[in-house]
Amino acid sequence: MMAILKMPVSAFLLAGSLCFVLATRAIGAPGPQTEAKAKSARTIIVSVGVDRYRDGFWPTLKFAALDARNFAASIARGSDIPAETLVLENQSASAKAVRDIFERLRERVNPSDRLIVYFSGHGTLAPGGQGGDLAQVLVMHDTSSDKSLSTGISHNELRRMLDRIPARRKLLILATCHSGVGKSRLSPVAQELMAGNKGRVAASAFDMDEASSEGFLIFAAAARGETAREEVSLKGDIYTHFFLESLKAGDRDANGQVTALEAHDYARQKTWAMTRGAQRPTLEGKAVGKFDFPLSGQRQQGGLPVLTAYENSLQGYAVQVRGGEKGTIPSGFVMKEGTNIVEVYPPEGEKPVAIFSVRAREGETVALDEVVKPAPWAASLDLSRAWVQDSGARKIVPASGMNITTLRGTWSGLQTAWPVYFGIGGFQSAMVSKMGEAAGIRTESSLKGMKVEGGLRLVRLDGRFVTGSLSIGSADLSVALKDRRSGSAASLKGNSLLTGLDASAGQKLRADEDINLLAGLRYERTSFSYGEFGDVRMDNAALYVGIEARFGARARRLK
């Protein structure tokens, strides 16, 4: 799931109770006996809840400590491998105690262990962050309101502590917010800075592009500007209650096991319904390969296929699998075996901007990125009007020609924040030019070979796209020269080195076929040797129009 659909992490961290989930290994603390060299995998759970605070500035909460106990017990019961738990609440949940636990983890954790960390309590914003920004701080039992940055645990510090643990997978859930309401409070200084628009909140420390973990998921219990809520009827934090309820009821794909993504999606929908949209849990994630975090149950069968949309540039768009529920990205959507019709809707609008036909097998996970991006293979034909100059010519010569790209590479997205593509394929070009009436010389050139190209392709759901690429390759060049006045002719052949730049824009011709009309500007330089003529360099700039057919996609676009 690495691939980074990406909504800025900072959008999650200011306001609205944040639940961060990062997949990891075990926490070595005084409670659990964890040896670094142990070979058996364990689920190690550290759960922190603070109701009461030494500094009376922080309002007392009702259920944070109870949430921490319930969380640890529920996750331990659901673990499919041996579980060890450590619960810190109220007086035991000091900043020093938490730092000591993370320090012990550095030497008492195995790569195969799972670490799950949960925090429920107040959050705040404090002056003194990097660049003068307001830092996001977790309020511990001994955090002082006038020195919250130094006596609490900032997100930056938490990130550094997590990074020092050599864990492949980490799961961290923070049920707190920093909006000044709900489960948070701002000091007078922070309130004054915010009111005066001088209190810019620092960007998230949990930057997806810099994450060192193999799996890194962020769950937010509420969106930016919203409040994390406790509910008396549930006797706990709303999001946490439904997250734990999902361990029994959240098996979305009916395979016998509930994962972290399934639990978050279940809790998100229930939280949104109970608060009537006032609290909307959100998610951002990054992972290497196909990643999720098992929480309860044993995988017993393949289960239903699922369409996942967790790391996609379509954050905020809605997805409807016909015959199923409609939900908002990021999320996962159950499909049926066989052919599914998937509709994608804009953030505000009732008409789909794209419709796809997707085939899925039992237990298969299909990424929405793979559905909406262009087909990976392409063949194209274009006609050009070019201007050519060789190293020995005194002027630029106009020419016309045709370019056939027999296979334009495997244009598949790499795991980066940008839509970077890479291709390798064959090409063949033919061009005719005249040296002018005075010279009366007609030149026909043919170029064929292989080249490697890479660049960016930005594609919209309406089928429009722009592409920019660089290329390098090797080609066989043949040139035929004919003097119209004398009738004499000559031919030259050689192997050339080709480098080029290409910028184009295009539009899908039909919704249900991957055939595109494109136009662009291409510049290529070829360098070759002609024996007694010596080394020759030819520069070719061309405006072109053409047709591109793409194939090899796992989904068929219907609209």
N, C-alpha and C positions, 0 to 999 in steps of 0.2 A: 504494500500500500504506500509505498513511498512516492511518491509522486507528486509531489508535490505538488489541487484546488486550492489558492490559499487565502484565508482570511487572516489579517494581521492579528498576532497573538495579543497585542495591546488592547484589541477590542474586547477581549475576554477579561482582562485583569482589572480594569477600572470598573467598579460598581458591579452590581449583580453578583451574588455569591458565586465564587469561583470554585469549581471542582476540577482539579488537575489530575489527569491520570497518566502515569508514565509506567511502562512495563519494566520490571526489574528483578533482581535476585533477593537474597535474604538479608535481614537486618541482624547483625550480631550484637546483642545487648546483654546486660547481665542476666536477664531471665533465660532466654533460649541458649542452649549449649550448642554452639555452631562452630565446627572446626573447618578451617579453610581447605583442608585436604580431604574432607569427607566427600565420598563419591555419590551417595544417595541424594536425590533432589528433595528439597523441602519447600513448603510455602511458609515464609516468615512474615508475620503481620505485626506492624507497629501502629497502634491506634491511639491518637491523642485527642482528648476532649477537655475543654476548659469552660466551666460554668461561672466560677467565682474567681475574682481577681483581687490581688493585694491592693492595687490602686483603685479607689472607689470611682474614679473617672469612668471606668469601663462598666457599663450596665451588666447586671447579672443575667445570665441566660438560664433557660429552664432545662434543656435536654441535651446539651453538648456532650457532657460526660456520659450520659446514658447512651447516646448515639455511638460514642467511641466503644463502649462495652459491647453493645449489640452488633456493631460492625465486626469487631474482632471475632466474636463468637460465631456469627453467621458465616463469615468467610472461612473460618477454620473448619466448620462442619461440612462445608461444601467442597473443600479441597480434595482433589483426587490423589494427592501425595501427602505425606506426613506434614502437619502444620504445627508451628510454634508461634505463640502470641505474646505480645507485651503491650499492656495498656497503661498509658500515662494520663492521669486526670487531676485537674485542679492543682494542689500544692506540688505534686510530683512532676507536673508538666512545666518545669522552668525552662528558660532558654538554654541554660547550661546542660540540663539533663538531655535535652534533645540533641545538642551538639555532641555530647559524649556518646550517644547512641550511634550517630552517623560516623563518628571517628572509629568506633569499634567495628563497624561494618566493613571498613576497608580491608581488614585482615581476617574477618570471620565470615566470609561469604564465598560461595562456590558459583561458578558460571552457570551451573544447572539449577541453582536455587531460584525461587521466585520471591521477590520482595514487594509487599503491599503496604503502603503508608497512607494513613487516613488522618486528617486533621479537621476538627470541628470547633469553632470558636469565633472570636472577633477578628476582623482584619482592619487595617487602618492605612492611611497615607501619611508619610512623614517627610519633612524637609531634610535635605542632605544627600539626596540621591545623586547619581552620576550626572554631570553637566548641570547641576542645580535643579534637576527635576525632583518631583515628589516620588519617594520610594514607596513601594508596596510592601507592607509589613504584616506578618502574622503576630497577633498579640498573645503572648504566653502569660502564665499565671503571675509572673513577677515583672511584667513589662510596665515601665513607667510612662505616663502620658506625656511628660515633658522631655523624655529621652527615649521615645519609642523605637527609633532606628537602632540605637546601640543596645537597648535592653530587650528588643524583640528579635524576630528572625525575618530578615528581608527575603524577598523572592530571589534576589541575586545571590545571597548567601546560601539559600536552600539549593539553588542550581549548582553552585560550586561544590557543596557537600555531596550532591547526587553524582556529579561528574567524577568525583574522586573514587567512587565505588565502581570497581570493574565489572559491572553487571550488564548482561546482554538485554535483559528485559526488566522494566521497572513500572510499577503501578503506584501512582501517587494521587490521592483524592483529597482536595481541599474544599471543604464546605464553609466558605467564608465570603465576605464581600468588602468592598472598599468605597462604597458610595456615600457613607455617612449616615445611612439608615439601615434598618434591619440588623444583621449580625455584623455591624461595624460602627465605629464612631471616629470622627475626625477631631483632632486637637484644635484649639482656637487659632493657632498659627496656621494650620493646614486649611481651616475653614476660611480664614482671611485671604490666603493665597488663592484658593479656588474661586472665591467670590470676586476677587480682583482680576481674574483671568491670567494670573501669573503662576498658577500652580499646575504647570504641565506635568502629567504623569509619565514617568519613565516607561519606555517600551519594555515588553516582557523579557524577563531573563530566560524564559523557556523558548528561545528562538529555534524554530524547526530546522533552519538551515545549519545551525551550529550544534544540533543535538548529537551527542557522542554515543548515545545508547542505540542498540540495534532496533529497539522498538520504543516509540515515544508517543503517548496519547495524552491529550488534554481534554478533560471534561469540565465544563463550566455549569454550575447549578443554575445560573441565571445569566442572561445577556447583559451587555454593558448598559448601565443606568438603571438596572432592575435590582430588586431586593431579594436576598436569601431569607427564607421565612421558616420559622418554627410554627408548628400547628399543634394546639392542645389536644384536639381529637385524635391525632396520630401519636401523640407523646414523643415528638421528635421533629427533626428537620425534614421538610417535605421531600426534597430530592433524595436524601439518604434513606428515608422510609421506603420509597418506591424502588430505589436501587436494590435494597435488601429483599424486598418483596419479589423482585424479578428472579432471584435465585431459584424460586419454585415455579414462577409463572412466566418467565421471560424467554423460554426456549423457542425463539422465533422460527428457526428452520426445522424444528421437531426432530433433532438428531440425538436427543438425550442429554445434551450438555448446554449450559448457559455460559456465554463468554462476556468479557467486559463490554464489548461493543453492543451486544444484545441487551445487557443490563442497563447501559446508559440510554439506549433508544427507548426501552420500556419506561424507564424513570422519566425521561424527557416528555414522552407523550402523556403520562399520568400527571406529571407536575403541571404541564401546560393546561390540561383539562381542569384540574382542581383549582388552579388560580385564575381560570378563565383568561388565559393568555398573558397575565401580569408577570409571570415568571417563566422564562423560556430557556431551559438548559441548552447549552451549545457544546460544540466539540471541534477540536482541531487535532490533527494527528500526522505523524510521519513514521514510516517503518520501512525496513528492508525486507523485500519479499512479501509473502502473504502472512500478515501478522494479526493475531488477536490473543487475548489473555483468558484462558479457561478459569471459571470461578466455581462452578458446581456441576455435579453430575458426571457421567461417563459417556463418551461418544459411542453410541450403539449402532448407528446406521448412517448412511450417506446424508439423509435429510433432504429438505427442499432446497432448490437452488436459490441463491440470494444475489441481488444486485446491490453492490456497495458503492457509496459515494461519500467518502470521508476526506480524501485529499484531492479536491477538484476545484478548478477555477470558477465553478458555477455555484459557489456558496450563496445561499439565499434562494436559489431556484427551487422549484418543486418538481417532484417526480410522481407519476401515476403509472402503476402497472395495471393495465386493464383487468378488471375482476378482483383487484386488491385495493389496499388503502393508498391514499395519497399522502405524501409526507414531504418535508423540507430538507434539503441538503444542508449539512451533512447528516447522513442516516444510512440505514440499510433497508432493502425492500425485498420481501419474499416474492419469488416467481414460481411458476409451475414448470414441470418437466416438458420439454418441447418448445414450441414457439410462443413467445410473449410479445405483446405490443406495449412499448414503453413510451410514455409521453413526457416531455419536459416543458415546464411552464416558467415564465419569467417571474421575478419577485412580486411584481404587481401586474396582474393580468389573468384573465380567465381562458384565454386561447393558447394552446400549446405552440411553442416556437419551433419544436422539432418532434417528430414521431419516428420511432425505430422499431424494427422487427428483430428480436433477439432470440436465438436458440440457446437452451441451457439443458444441462444434464443433471441427474440426481446428485445432490451434495455439492454442486459446482458453485464457486464464487466468481461472479462476473463484475469487473470494475467498470463503473460508468465512464471513466476515462477511455477505456478500450472501445466503448460503444460510440461515443460522440466524436472521437478524433478521426482524421482522414484515414482511409485505407492505406496500408503500409507500402504497397507496390504501385508503380505507375509506368505507363508508356505514353509518349507524347509526340506530336508532330507540330512544327511551327514553320511559318514563312516569315522571312526577315528582309529588311532593307538595311544594308550595312555600309559602313565606311571603313575602308581598309588602307593601311599604310605599312609598307615594309621598310626595313632599316636602310635600304638603298634608294627608296623613292623620294622624289622631291615634293610630292603632293599627295593628298588623300584621295583615294579612288573610290567612287561609289560602286556598290555591288548589290545584287539581289541573290537570295538563296533559300535553301530549305534545310531544316535540321530535324533529324529523326532520333529521338532518344528511345532506344529499344527497351530499356529497363531502367527507370529512374530511381533505383535505390530502394532500400528498406527504410522508408521515412517513418520511423517509429519514435515516439517520445522517449527521451532519456529521463532518469530520475533527478530532475533539477527543478528549480523554481520557475525556470523559463521553458517555453516549448521548443527545446533544442532538438534538431533532427540530424540524422546522419544517413548517407546513402552511397552506394557504389553501383555502377551500371555501365552499360555500353552505349555508344552514341555514333552517329554518322551524319556528316554535314556535306552539302554540295553548294558551291557558290560560283557565280559568273560575274566578271567585271570587265570593263573596257578601259583601256589606258587613255582613251580620248581619240577624236577624229584625226588629230595630227599624227599620232603614233600609229593608229589603226590596228592596235593589238588587242586581241580578245584572250582573256585568261579564264580558264576553268580549273577550279581546285576542288579536291575531294579530301575529306578528313574523317578518319574513323579510328576508334580506339576505346579505351576504358578510362574512366575518371572517378575520383572520389569527391563527394561534395558534402558539405555540412552547413547548417545555418539555422534560421528561425522560420517557423511557419505559424502564423496567427490565424486561427480559423474561428469564424462565428457560426452560431447554430443555424443561421439563415443560409449558409452555404458560401458566403463570401470569405475570401482569404487574401493574405499578403504573404509573400515569401522573400527572404533574403538569404543568399547562400554564397559560399566560397567553394572553388573547385580546383583540383589539380589532377593531372593525368598524363598519359602517354598515348600518342596517336601516330598512325602512318599517314603521311601527307603526300599527295601527288598533285602536280601542277602541269597543265597543258597550255602552251603558248602558241598562238597562231597569228601570223602577220597577214592581214587581209590584202594588202597591196601586192606582196610578193608571193603569197601562198605558202611560204615556208612555215614549218612548225617545229616545236621542240617540246620535250617532256622532261620533268624532273621528279624525282622521288626521294623521300627521306623520312626519318623518324623524328618526331618533334616532341618537345615538352610543352604541355599546355597548362596555363593557369588562368583563372577567370573569376569574375564577379557576376552575379545575376540578381536582379530585383524584379518581381512580378506581382501582379494582382489578378484575381480571378473570381469567377462566379459559377456555382453549380448550375448546369443547364436544366436538369430534371431532378426532382426531389428523390425519385426512387432509383436513380442510377448515379454511379460515381463517375460522371463525365463532366469535365469543367472546361469552360472557355477562359483563356488566360491571355494576358498581354504583359510585355515587360521590356526591360533593357538589359542587354547582355554585353559584357566586355570580356574578350579573351585575348591572350597573348600566346603565340606559338613561337618556339625557338627551334631551329633545325639547321643542318649542315648539308650543302649541295656540292660536295667535292671541290672542284676548282673555283666554284663561286664563293666558297667559304661559308662562314656562319651567317645565317639570315634570321631576322626577327620580324614577325608580322603582328601588327595590332589590329584588332577587329572589334568595332563597336556596332551593335545592331539593335534596332527596334524590331520587335517581333509580335505576332499574334499566333495563337495556336489552340489546339485541342489536347486535353490531358484526360486519359482514362485511368482510373485507379481501381485496384482490385486486391482481394485478400483480407477484407474486413470481416469481423465476426458478427457484425450487425448490418442489417439492410435499412437504409434511411427511407422512410415513407413520406416524410414531409420535410 
